[in-house]
Amino acid sequence: MLDQAFEALKTYDWGVEPKVLQPIEQALVSTRGDAAARQALEARLLAVLQSDAPRAAKDYVCRQLRTVGTAAAVPALAALLPNAELSHMARYALERIPDPKAGAALCEQLPKLGGKLKIGVISSLGARSAEAEAAPRGGLSGFLARLRGASRGGTVSLLRALLADPDAAVAQAAARALGALASPAADQALAAAQPTSATRAALADAALACAEKLRAAGNPGAARATYERLLKNKPAPLVRAAAERGLKGCGA
């Protein structure tokens, strides 16, 4: 049945009964804990991704690689990031692959892209942090270590530079991603940014998000400094209220 499903996947397109692919999804479930079987399944999915299969088939593969993908899948997914039709689904998979190579691939492609594709990759860099925060508590420490490891400083540097991008949508996306990363370095990058009328609100929201996560992570001093900085800059009423509330939560 699994062989038949993969054969059907080679020509799978929208409008075809998706039930034909169920054996692949069943295999994803049944191979949990079996590294060799998972590796073989990933290899078969990658073969379809790198073939001339229809877009719908490649969309499907990206969805499955979000679950089964490892560092081995990163080059094939990264190659799709400049593809207007497949970039979104490639990012969808890369966001969830815990290996640092996935984050590095996003960072490497970022300067090569423009417009919506660039904004999408920026958002994915922030989403990788959100995935880590949502991981089950039992496996959180390892997941965080992989997602926020050696490449994180480089990610902050890339995003810091984009805060001054002439495209306001890019600058806003960079601010939101830094807010999701919520490290002291990300907080400093937001503090150093020069707001414009187009980016002021996004920078304030990102700083608030950063402060909340820093406070929750046991760093009230850094959170307090961010709240105080926001209050000194004559923020909008909603931002002021949030900063005052957060400041009280930091304690004396």
C-alpha positions as CSV (number, residue, x, y, z in Angstrom):
1,M,0.0,0.0,0.0
2,L,2.8,2.4,0.8
3,D,4.5,1.8,-2.5
4,Q,1.2,2.5,-4.3
5,A,0.8,5.7,-2.4
6,F,4.2,6.9,-3.4
7,E,3.5,6.0,-7.0
8,A,0.3,8.0,-6.9
9,L,2.1,10.9,-5.3
10,K,4.3,11.3,-8.3
11,T,1.4,12.6,-10.3
12,Y,-0.9,13.8,-7.5
13,D,-2.7,17.0,-8.2
14,W,-5.6,19.0,-6.8
15,G,-8.9,17.3,-7.4
16,V,-7.5,13.8,-6.9
17,E,-9.0,11.9,-4.0
18,P,-6.5,12.5,-1.1
19,K,-7.4,9.1,0.4
20,V,-4.9,7.6,-2.0
21,L,-2.1,9.1,0.1
22,Q,-3.2,7.9,3.5
23,P,-0.7,5.1,3.7
24,I,2.1,7.7,3.8
25,E,0.5,9.5,6.7
26,Q,-0.1,6.2,8.4
27,A,3.6,5.4,7.9
28,L,4.5,8.7,9.6
29,V,2.7,7.6,12.7
30,S,3.8,4.0,12.7
31,T,7.5,4.9,12.3
32,R,7.8,7.0,15.4
33,G,10.7,5.8,17.4
34,D,12.2,4.0,14.4
35,A,15.0,6.2,13.1
36,A,15.9,3.9,10.2
37,A,12.3,3.7,9.0
38,R,11.9,7.5,9.3
39,Q,15.1,8.1,7.4
40,A,13.8,5.8,4.5
41,L,10.5,7.6,4.5
42,E,12.1,11.0,4.4
43,A,14.3,9.9,1.5
44,R,11.3,8.8,-0.5
45,L,9.5,12.1,0.1
46,L,12.6,14.1,-0.9
47,A,12.8,12.1,-4.2
48,V,9.3,13.4,-5.0
49,L,10.2,16.9,-3.9
50,Q,13.2,17.0,-6.3
51,S,11.3,15.5,-9.2
52,D,9.0,17.1,-11.8
53,A,5.9,16.1,-9.7
54,P,3.0,18.6,-9.7
55,R,2.9,21.5,-7.3
56,A,0.1,19.8,-5.3
57,A,2.4,16.8,-4.7
58,K,5.2,19.0,-3.6
59,D,2.9,20.9,-1.2
60,Y,1.9,17.6,0.3
61,V,5.6,16.5,0.7
62,C,6.4,19.7,2.5
63,R,3.6,19.1,4.9
64,Q,4.9,15.7,5.7
65,L,8.5,16.9,6.0
66,R,7.4,19.3,8.7
67,T,6.9,16.1,10.8
68,V,9.6,13.8,9.5
69,G,12.2,16.2,8.1
70,T,15.7,16.3,9.4
71,A,18.9,18.1,8.3
72,A,18.9,15.8,5.2
73,A,15.8,17.6,4.0
74,V,17.2,21.2,4.4
75,P,19.0,21.6,1.0
76,A,16.0,20.5,-1.0
77,L,13.6,22.7,1.0
78,A,16.0,25.7,0.9
79,A,16.2,25.4,-2.9
80,L,12.5,26.1,-3.0
81,L,12.6,29.3,-1.0
82,P,13.0,31.6,-4.2
83,N,10.1,29.8,-5.8
84,A,7.0,32.0,-5.6
85,E,4.7,29.0,-5.7
86,L,6.5,26.7,-3.3
87,S,8.3,29.1,-1.0
88,H,5.5,29.2,1.6
89,M,5.3,25.4,2.0
90,A,9.1,25.1,2.1
91,R,9.2,27.6,4.9
92,Y,6.4,25.7,6.6
93,A,8.6,22.6,6.8
94,L,11.8,24.5,7.7
95,E,10.2,26.3,10.6
96,R,9.6,23.0,12.4
97,I,12.8,21.1,11.6
98,P,14.8,21.4,14.8
99,D,18.3,21.0,13.3
100,P,20.2,24.4,13.2
101,K,20.9,23.9,9.5
102,A,17.2,24.8,8.9
103,G,17.6,28.1,10.5
104,A,20.9,28.7,8.8
105,A,19.3,28.0,5.4
106,L,16.7,30.6,6.1
107,C,19.3,33.1,7.0
108,E,21.4,32.3,4.0
109,Q,18.5,32.8,1.6
110,L,17.2,36.0,3.2
111,P,19.6,38.5,1.5
112,K,18.9,36.9,-1.9
113,L,15.1,37.4,-1.7
114,G,12.8,40.4,-2.0
115,G,9.2,41.5,-1.5
116,K,6.8,38.9,-0.1
117,L,9.3,36.1,-0.2
118,K,11.7,38.0,1.9
119,I,9.0,38.9,4.4
120,G,8.0,35.3,4.5
121,V,11.5,34.1,5.4
122,I,11.8,36.8,8.1
123,S,8.5,35.6,9.6
124,S,9.8,32.0,9.6
125,L,12.8,33.0,11.6
126,G,10.5,34.3,14.2
127,A,8.2,31.3,13.9
128,R,11.1,28.9,14.7
129,S,11.3,30.6,18.1
130,A,7.5,30.3,18.6
131,E,7.7,26.6,17.8
132,A,10.3,26.2,20.5
133,E,8.2,28.0,23.0
134,A,5.2,25.7,22.1
135,A,7.2,22.5,22.5
136,P,6.2,20.0,25.2
137,R,7.9,20.8,28.5
138,G,9.5,17.4,28.7
139,G,11.6,18.1,25.6
140,L,11.8,21.9,25.7
141,S,15.4,22.2,26.8
142,G,16.8,20.2,23.9
143,F,14.5,21.8,21.4
144,L,15.4,25.3,22.5
145,A,19.1,24.4,22.4
146,R,18.9,23.3,18.8
147,L,16.7,26.1,17.6
148,R,18.5,28.9,19.5
149,G,22.0,27.6,19.3
150,A,25.1,28.8,17.6
151,S,23.3,30.6,14.7
152,R,21.1,32.8,16.8
153,G,23.5,35.7,17.1
154,G,23.7,35.8,13.3
155,T,20.0,35.8,13.0
156,V,19.7,38.8,15.3
157,S,22.4,40.6,13.3
158,L,20.5,40.0,10.0
159,L,17.2,41.2,11.5
160,R,18.8,44.2,13.1
161,A,20.0,45.5,9.8
162,L,16.5,45.0,8.3
163,L,14.9,47.3,10.9
164,A,16.1,50.2,8.7
165,D,15.0,48.6,5.4
166,P,13.3,51.1,3.1
167,D,10.5,48.7,2.6
168,A,8.3,49.3,5.7
169,A,6.8,45.9,5.5
170,V,10.2,44.3,5.7
171,A,11.2,46.4,8.6
172,Q,7.9,45.6,10.4
173,A,8.4,41.9,9.8
174,A,12.0,42.1,11.2
175,A,10.7,43.8,14.3
176,R,8.1,41.1,14.9
177,A,10.7,38.4,14.4
178,L,13.0,40.0,16.9
179,G,10.1,40.2,19.4
180,A,9.6,36.4,18.9
181,L,13.3,35.7,19.5
182,A,13.1,37.7,22.7
183,S,16.8,37.4,23.6
184,P,18.8,40.2,25.3
185,A,20.5,40.7,21.9
186,A,17.1,41.0,20.2
187,D,15.9,43.4,22.8
188,Q,19.0,45.6,22.3
189,A,18.5,45.6,18.5
190,L,15.0,46.9,19.0
191,A,16.2,49.5,21.5
192,A,18.8,50.8,18.9
193,A,16.3,51.0,16.1
194,Q,15.2,54.5,14.8
195,P,11.4,54.3,14.5
196,T,9.6,55.9,11.6
197,S,5.9,56.6,11.3
198,A,5.5,53.3,9.5
199,T,7.5,51.2,11.9
200,R,6.8,52.8,15.3
201,A,3.9,50.6,16.2
202,A,5.6,47.4,15.1
203,L,8.7,48.2,17.1
204,A,6.7,49.0,20.2
205,D,4.7,45.8,19.9
206,A,7.9,43.8,19.4
207,A,9.6,45.4,22.4
208,L,6.6,44.5,24.5
209,A,6.6,40.9,23.3
210,C,10.4,40.8,24.0
211,A,9.9,42.2,27.5
212,E,7.2,39.7,28.4
213,K,9.3,36.8,27.3
214,L,12.3,38.0,29.2
215,R,10.3,38.5,32.3
216,A,8.8,35.0,32.0
217,A,12.3,33.6,31.5
218,G,13.4,35.0,34.8
219,N,15.1,38.2,33.6
220,P,13.0,40.9,35.2
221,G,15.9,43.4,35.0
222,A,16.1,43.4,31.2
223,A,12.3,43.4,31.0
224,R,12.0,46.4,33.4
225,A,14.6,48.4,31.3
226,T,12.5,47.7,28.2
227,Y,9.3,48.8,29.8
228,E,10.9,52.0,31.1
229,R,12.3,52.7,27.7
230,L,8.9,52.4,26.1
231,L,7.4,54.7,28.7
232,K,10.0,57.4,28.1
233,N,9.2,57.6,24.4
234,K,5.6,58.9,24.8
235,P,4.0,55.7,23.5
236,A,0.4,55.3,22.3
237,P,-2.2,54.7,25.1
238,L,-2.4,51.0,24.6
239,V,1.4,50.6,24.6
240,R,1.6,52.8,27.7
241,A,-1.0,50.7,29.5
242,A,0.8,47.4,28.6
243,A,4.2,48.8,29.6
244,E,2.9,50.0,33.0
245,R,1.3,46.7,33.7
246,G,4.4,44.9,32.8
247,L,6.6,47.2,34.9
248,K,4.4,46.4,37.9
249,G,4.8,42.7,37.2
250,C,8.6,43.0,37.4
251,G,8.3,43.8,41.1
252,A,10.5,46.2,43.1
